[in-house]
C-alpha cells in the first residue's frame, strides 16, 4: 500500500496559501502513484458539518486518517506547526516512511 498523508502548517496561515501548498503536494504525490490523504479536505468536510469545530476536532480526525497511511509527507514549514509535529511523531512511532516536500521557488501554477 502506498498511501501518503500530507502534513504541514494550516493554523495561522492564509487560507489561499495553505490550500495551494497542499494541492501542489497532492498533485505531486498522486502523479508518483500514491493515494493521498489531504488534511485540508478533511478540515473542509468538518467545517461544512460543524462551523464551530475546534482545533481538537481537526486533530482527532487528522490523526485517525494518518493511521491508515504508509507514508507521511512533511510540507515546507512543518517545523513551526504544533499539529504537524504531533503528526510526525505519531508517524515515526508507527514506523511510517517520512518524506519531505518543498514547492520550488520558481513553481508556476498551470
RODO-2510 file (C-alpha; in nm, 4 decimals, decimal comma):
residues 110
     n   res          X          Y          Z
     1     x     0,0000     0,0000     0,0000
     2     x     0,1316     0,3447    -0,0936
     3     x    -0,0875     0,5889     0,0904
     4     x     0,0605     0,9201     0,1987
     5     x    -0,0619     1,1763     0,4492
     6     x     0,0253     1,5416     0,3864
     7     x     0,1386     1,7298     0,6955
     8     x     0,2153     2,0973     0,7235
     9     x     0,1109     2,4284     0,8738
    10     x    -0,2548     2,5273     0,8447
    11     x    -0,3406     2,7188     1,1633
    12     x    -0,2359     3,0815     1,1338
    13     x    -0,1591     3,0551     0,7596
    14     x    -0,3570     3,2386     0,4900
    15     x    -0,6290     3,0038     0,3639
    16     x    -0,5368     3,0522    -0,0024
    17     x    -0,1701     2,9901     0,0721
    18     x    -0,2177     2,6615     0,2557
    19     x    -0,4811     2,5385     0,0095
    20     x    -0,2359     2,5990    -0,2778
    21     x     0,0562     2,4348    -0,0961
    22     x    -0,1410     2,1223    -0,0056
    23     x    -0,2937     2,0986    -0,3546
    24     x     0,0524     2,1112    -0,5172
    25     x     0,1777     1,8390    -0,2859
    26     x    -0,1333     1,6290    -0,3536
    27     x    -0,0807     1,6590    -0,7308
    28     x     0,2868     1,5656    -0,6971
    29     x     0,2253     1,2526    -0,4891
    30     x    -0,0716     1,1383    -0,6987
    31     x     0,1494     1,1639    -1,0090
    32     x     0,4048     0,9500    -0,8225
    33     x     0,1425     0,6777    -0,7719
    34     x     0,0336     0,7458    -0,4143
    35     x    -0,3154     0,7528    -0,2739
    36     x    -0,3133     1,0897    -0,0964
    37     x    -0,4768     1,1953     0,2307
    38     x    -0,5046     1,5741     0,2344
    39     x    -0,5992     1,7142     0,5783
    40     x    -0,7226     2,0361     0,4179
    41     x    -1,0007     1,8327     0,2589
    42     x    -1,0726     1,6707     0,5971
    43     x    -1,0916     2,0159     0,7586
    44     x    -1,3262     2,1420     0,4878
    45     x    -1,5582     1,8449     0,5491
    46     x    -1,5553     1,9046     0,9249
    47     x    -1,6316     2,2760     0,8822
    48     x    -1,9166     2,2005     0,6424
    49     x    -2,0792     1,9871     0,9136
    50     x    -1,9768     2,1985     1,2125
    51     x    -1,8724     2,5610     1,1545
    52     x    -1,7873     2,5858     1,5271
    53     x    -1,5385     2,2971     1,5192
    54     x    -1,2356     2,3323     1,7464
    55     x    -0,8672     2,2603     1,6862
    56     x    -0,9043     1,9341     1,8797
    57     x    -1,1788     1,8170     1,6391
    58     x    -0,9464     1,8662     1,3419
    59     x    -0,6503     1,6967     1,5096
    60     x    -0,8597     1,3973     1,6149
    61     x    -0,9831     1,3450     1,2576
    62     x    -0,6359     1,4036     1,1124
    63     x    -0,4657     1,1567     1,3455
    64     x    -0,7313     0,8982     1,2673
    65     x    -0,6722     0,9475     0,8924
    66     x    -0,2967     0,9236     0,9450
    67     x    -0,3316     0,5729     1,0927
    68     x    -0,4259     0,4285     0,7540
    69     x    -0,1160     0,5577     0,5752
    70     x     0,2209     0,4052     0,4920
    71     x     0,3983     0,7390     0,4403
    72     x     0,3843     1,0962     0,5649
    73     x     0,4969     1,3989     0,3640
    74     x     0,6208     1,6901     0,5704
    75     x     0,5453     2,0105     0,3807
    76     x     0,7631     2,3182     0,3952
    77     x     0,7257     2,4940     0,7314
    78     x     0,6085     2,1842     0,9212
    79     x     0,8583     2,2541     1,2000
    80     x     0,6581     2,5629     1,3029
    81     x     0,3278     2,3755     1,3289
    82     x     0,2293     2,2048     1,6548
    83     x    -0,0138     1,9801     1,4678
    84     x     0,2423     1,8764     1,2061
    85     x     0,4983     1,7974     1,4759
    86     x     0,2420     1,5779     1,6537
    87     x     0,1574     1,4046     1,3239
    88     x     0,5275     1,3462     1,2506
    89     x     0,5806     1,1958     1,5968
    90     x     0,2815     0,9627     1,5525
    91     x     0,4043     0,8600     1,2072
    92     x     0,7552     0,7945     1,3394
    93     x     0,6227     0,5836     1,6270
    94     x     0,4130     0,3850     1,3786
    95     x     0,7120     0,3160     1,1538
    96     x     0,5872     0,5174     0,8560
    97     x     0,8220     0,6360     0,5847
    98     x     0,8906     1,0092     0,6163
    99     x     0,9153     1,2286     0,3062
   100     x     0,9837     1,5999     0,2839
   101     x     0,8146     1,8218     0,0256
   102     x     0,9077     2,1774    -0,0705
   103     x     0,7478     2,3700    -0,3538
   104     x     1,0280     2,5089    -0,5755
   105     x     1,0677     2,8880    -0,5639
   106     x     1,0114     2,9121    -0,9403
   107     x     0,6958     2,6941    -0,9382
   108     x     0,4206     2,8292    -1,1643
   109     x     0,0609     2,7115    -1,1490
   110     x    -0,0544     2,5938    -1,4910
***
